[in-house]
């Protein structure tokens, strides 16, 4: 039978976890808003055919902004499903400091580095 102290400790751990998820959700939503605004701004510049900027560079920046928006939205969906914070490739937990730096990246460092190595070969 579990003692009261262990149940209390579990509840405290759970409350800390919920607070961290709320913090990460707010961070994701804030960064998603910024990424969407950047994507919209770049789209407007592309439509305006600005002569001073290399169109190829502008298209690449817009593509990267769109990828970021998609990753942010996917991370929020994973959070809603209870999967956020685990690597989508191997299932291990992603360290909190990594999630705070890049909340939209849903792969652990090992899997991300392995993927980069495979692409580079």
C-alpha positions as CSV (number, residue, x, y, z in Angstrom):
1,X,0.0,0.0,0.0
2,X,1.4,3.4,-1.0
3,X,1.9,5.8,1.8
4,X,0.5,9.4,1.8
5,X,3.9,10.9,1.2
6,X,4.5,9.0,-2.0
7,X,1.0,10.0,-3.3
8,X,1.8,13.6,-2.4
9,X,5.1,13.4,-4.2
10,X,3.4,11.9,-7.3
11,X,0.8,14.7,-7.2
12,X,3.5,17.4,-6.9
13,X,5.4,15.8,-9.9
14,X,2.2,15.7,-11.9
15,X,1.5,19.4,-11.1
16,X,5.0,20.3,-12.1
17,X,4.6,18.4,-15.4
18,X,1.3,20.1,-16.2
19,X,2.8,23.5,-15.5
20,X,5.7,22.7,-17.8
21,X,3.3,21.6,-20.5
22,X,1.3,24.8,-20.1
23,X,4.5,26.8,-20.4
24,X,5.6,24.9,-23.5
25,X,2.1,25.3,-25.1
26,X,2.3,29.1,-24.5
27,X,5.8,29.2,-26.0
28,X,4.6,27.1,-29.0
29,X,1.6,29.4,-29.6
30,X,3.7,32.5,-29.3
31,X,6.3,31.2,-31.8
32,X,3.6,29.9,-34.1
33,X,2.1,33.4,-34.3
34,X,5.5,34.9,-35.1
35,X,6.2,32.2,-37.7
36,X,2.8,32.7,-39.4
37,X,3.4,36.5,-39.4
38,X,6.8,36.0,-41.0
39,X,5.4,33.6,-43.6
40,X,2.6,36.1,-44.4
41,X,5.1,39.0,-44.7
42,X,7.3,37.0,-47.0
43,X,4.3,36.0,-49.1
44,X,3.3,39.6,-49.5
45,X,6.9,40.5,-50.6
46,X,6.8,37.7,-53.1
47,X,3.5,38.9,-54.5
48,X,4.8,42.5,-54.7
49,X,7.8,41.3,-56.8
50,X,10.3,43.4,-54.9
51,X,13.2,44.1,-57.3
52,X,15.8,44.7,-54.5
53,X,15.7,41.2,-53.1
54,X,16.9,38.0,-54.7
55,X,13.7,36.1,-55.5
56,X,15.3,32.8,-55.0
57,X,16.4,33.8,-51.5
58,X,13.0,35.1,-50.7
59,X,11.3,31.9,-51.9
60,X,13.7,29.9,-49.7
61,X,13.0,32.0,-46.6
62,X,9.2,31.6,-47.3
63,X,9.7,27.8,-47.6
64,X,11.6,27.6,-44.3
65,X,8.9,29.8,-42.6
66,X,6.2,27.5,-43.9
67,X,8.1,24.4,-42.6
68,X,8.4,26.0,-39.2
69,X,4.6,26.8,-39.2
70,X,3.8,23.2,-40.1
71,X,6.2,21.8,-37.4
72,X,4.7,24.2,-34.8
73,X,1.2,23.1,-35.6
74,X,2.2,19.4,-35.5
75,X,3.8,19.9,-32.1
76,X,0.5,21.4,-30.8
77,X,-1.4,18.4,-32.2
78,X,1.0,16.0,-30.5
79,X,0.5,18.0,-27.3
80,X,-3.3,17.7,-27.6
81,X,-2.9,13.9,-28.1
82,X,-0.6,13.5,-25.1
83,X,2.5,12.6,-27.2
84,X,4.4,15.9,-26.9
85,X,7.9,15.7,-25.5
86,X,8.6,12.2,-26.8
87,X,10.7,11.5,-29.9
88,X,8.5,10.7,-32.9
89,X,11.1,8.3,-34.2
90,X,12.2,6.3,-31.1
91,X,9.7,7.3,-28.4
92,X,12.3,8.5,-25.8
93,X,11.6,11.6,-23.8
94,X,13.1,14.8,-25.1
95,X,14.9,16.8,-22.4
96,X,13.0,19.9,-21.2
97,X,15.9,22.2,-22.1
98,X,15.7,21.1,-25.7
99,X,12.0,21.6,-25.8
100,X,12.4,25.1,-24.4
101,X,15.0,25.9,-27.1
102,X,13.1,24.5,-30.0
103,X,9.6,23.4,-28.9
104,X,8.6,22.4,-32.4
105,X,11.4,19.9,-32.9
106,X,9.9,16.5,-32.0
107,X,12.9,14.3,-32.3
108,X,15.6,13.5,-29.7
109,X,19.1,14.7,-30.5
110,X,20.2,11.1,-31.3
111,X,17.5,10.5,-33.9
112,X,17.9,14.0,-35.4
113,X,21.7,13.6,-35.7
114,X,21.3,10.1,-37.2
115,X,18.8,11.6,-39.8
116,X,21.3,14.4,-40.7
117,X,24.1,11.8,-41.0
118,X,21.9,9.7,-43.4
119,X,21.1,12.7,-45.5
120,X,24.7,13.8,-45.7
121,X,25.9,10.4,-46.9
